[in-house]
Amino acid sequence: MRIVFTLLCVLLFASCEDDVVVKPSAMLRLEYPAPHYKMADTDCFYTFQQNTLARLKSKNTCAINLEYSLMNATLYLTYQPVKGANLDSLLYDAQKLTYEHNVKAQAIFEQPRIDSINKVYGMFYAIDGNAATQSQFYVTDSVHHFVTGSLYFNAKPNYDSIYPAVMYLRNDIRHIMETITWNK
């Protein structure tokens, strides 16, 4: 009888907890202002329209950083001249850099860019998953100019958390690719 009484007391005290309250599921909603574009003020061999949210930092080698402080991200643009037969190696390096992220990426989507009027040819890469970069691209005129771009967030990659910013910045990158022109 004593064992039954002890067991009953243990069950009674073990069941005295707060009721479980189910909370509705919610997701963080990040919204950014509609983009407004202006011509980038650079002394480089190329120009493009940049989002007014981005702060342009130019270096003396025509390497440009577009810093998006609202999203804690930076788009790194690098210019290299096409000399002789080095276009193949520039294309190989740009593609290799993108596919090195294949280890952490869930998928890599390619979107070609062909603008024969302005002589701008390239590829946009959308990288899904927890890779270090979420978007990369290159553009060239195939004769004189070659520009690569890589988007990095200043945080540990967590694709679910940065997804709204990724989508916003991918549209910005596409706009840069669509508005890039070569200076003579």
Secondary structure, 3 states (H helix, E strand, C coil): CHHHHHHHHHHHHHCCCCCCCCCCCCCCCCCCCCCCEEECCCCCCEECEEECCCEEEECCCCCEEEEECCCCEEEEEEEEECCCCCHHHHHHHHHHHHHHHHHCEEEEEEEEEEECCCCEEEEEEEEEECCCEEEEEEEECCCCEEEEEEEEECCCCCHHHHHHHHHHHHHHHHHHHHHCEECC
